[in-house]
Every structure is written in C-alpha cells, then in structure tokens.
Amino acid sequence: MLKNDFYTTLDARNGDNEYSCLVVFNAGHSIFGGHFPGHPVVPGVCMMEIVKELMQGILGKPLMLSNAGNVKFLQLITPDTQPTINISWKEQEGGYKVNASFKNDASMLFKMDGSYAII
C-alpha cells in the first residue's frame, strides 16, 4: 500500500459512483530516489496503484486490475505536483469499469479506462 506513505489525500469528495481528491506526494519517499535520481517523477505504475487503492477504500473490497483498455501518461508528475484525481465507475459482473484522471489547474496529466475484478 502506498497510501499514507508515498502519498496522502486531501479534500475527498465521494458521490454516486464518483470520487475526487487532491493528492500530496511524499517527496522524501525512496521511490523518488530511484525514479529518477536528481529528476524525480511519479512512476506510471504508482499512478495506476493509487487509483486501485482509492477504489478499494471507497468500495471496501479487494480489487485487481483485470483490463487496462486505455492508459495515457500525458505529462510527467513531479513530487511537488498536487494533482486532483477524479474517478468514476460502473458496476459490472464480477467487478467495476473505471475511468480515472489526474489533473492540475492547467492540464490533464494521466487518464485511464480499465476494469477491476473483485478478488
């Protein structure tokens, strides 16, 4: 789990099949030491893990990414960036269809459409 270690969340808003929050990264985390020394960026796999962890917390169910139909890493996210994450989902047989994005004030940073299976 990366939550409360690699990142924390603020200003969470949970609606009907929608969730949003602000993410604050721990700039001193060891992940940034290896990705990349002197020029730290949030690894794409960590962005995908954040979406999964937030969904698990919202739904109270363990999930596994079963299909990443469309994943776009549009801009580098540095540890000082505090993106807003928006997630929406629809229940489907055995899991959830999810749309997620990371944005800052000016632009889209990451987009993902995928499916999660309940494990």
C-alpha positions in Angstrom: 0.0 0.0 0.0 1.3 3.4 -1.0 -1.4 5.5 0.8 -0.2 7.4 3.8 3.4 6.6 2.9 4.1 7.6 -0.8 1.0 9.8 -0.9 -1.8 11.3 1.2 -5.2 12.6 0.1 -7.0 15.8 1.0 -10.4 17.3 0.2 -12.0 13.9 -0.6 -15.5 14.1 -2.2 -17.5 10.9 -2.7 -20.7 10.9 -4.7 -22.8 8.4 -6.5 -20.2 6.3 -8.4 -17.8 9.3 -8.4 -14.9 10.3 -6.2 -12.4 13.1 -6.2 -9.5 14.2 -4.0 -6.3 16.1 -4.0 -3.1 14.0 -3.8 0.0 15.2 -2.0 3.2 13.1 -2.6 5.9 12.4 0.0 8.9 14.0 -1.8 11.3 12.2 0.5 10.0 8.7 -0.3 12.5 6.1 -1.6 10.6 5.6 -4.8 11.7 9.0 -5.9 15.4 8.1 -5.2 15.3 5.5 -7.9 12.8 7.1 -10.3 14.9 9.1 -11.2 17.9 10.4 -9.2 18.1 14.1 -9.5 14.9 14.4 -11.6 12.2 12.6 -9.6 8.9 11.8 -11.2 5.9 9.7 -10.1 6.1 6.3 -11.8 3.2 5.4 -14.0 2.7 2.1 -12.2 2.3 4.1 -9.0 -0.5 6.3 -10.6 -2.3 3.1 -11.5 -1.8 1.7 -8.0 -3.2 4.9 -6.5 -6.4 4.5 -8.5 -6.7 0.9 -7.3 -6.1 1.8 -3.7 -8.6 4.6 -3.7 -11.2 2.3 -5.3 -10.6 -0.4 -2.7 -11.0 2.2 0.1 -14.2 3.6 -1.4 -15.8 0.2 -2.1 -14.3 -1.7 0.9 -13.4 -4.6 -1.4 -10.1 -6.1 -2.6 -9.6 -5.4 -6.3 -7.2 -6.5 -9.1 -6.8 -4.7 -12.4 -8.1 -7.1 -15.0 -8.0 -4.9 -18.1 -6.3 -1.6 -18.8 -8.1 -0.7 -22.0 -6.7 2.8 -22.3 -3.9 4.3 -20.2 -2.3 7.7 -21.1 0.6 9.3 -19.3 0.2 12.8 -20.7 2.7 14.7 -18.6 5.4 14.0 -16.1 4.2 14.3 -12.5 6.9 15.6 -10.1 6.7 15.2 -6.3 5.8 18.8 -5.8 2.7 18.5 -8.0 -0.6 18.1 -6.2 -3.0 16.7 -8.8 -6.7 16.3 -8.4 -7.8 12.8 -9.0 -11.2 12.1 -10.4 -12.6 8.6 -10.5 -16.0 7.3 -11.8 -17.1 3.7 -12.1 -19.9 1.4 -13.1 -20.5 -2.0 -11.6 -20.2 -4.9 -14.0 -20.3 -8.6 -13.5 -17.6 -9.6 -11.0 -16.1 -6.1 -10.7 -16.1 -2.5 -11.9 -15.5 -0.5 -15.1 -13.4 2.6 -14.0 -12.5 5.9 -15.6 -9.8 7.9 -13.8 -7.8 11.0 -14.4 -5.1 13.1 -12.7 -5.3 16.9 -13.4 -3.6 20.0 -12.3 -5.1 23.5 -12.7 -3.9 23.8 -16.3 -3.9 20.4 -17.9 -4.6 16.7 -17.9 -1.7 14.6 -16.5 -2.9 11.0 -16.7 -6.0 9.2 -18.0 -7.1 5.6 -17.5 -10.0 3.5 -18.5 -9.9 0.0 -17.1 -11.7 -2.8 -15.3 -11.1 -4.2 -11.8 -12.1 -7.6 -10.7 -13.1 -8.3 -7.1 -10.6 -10.8 -5.6 
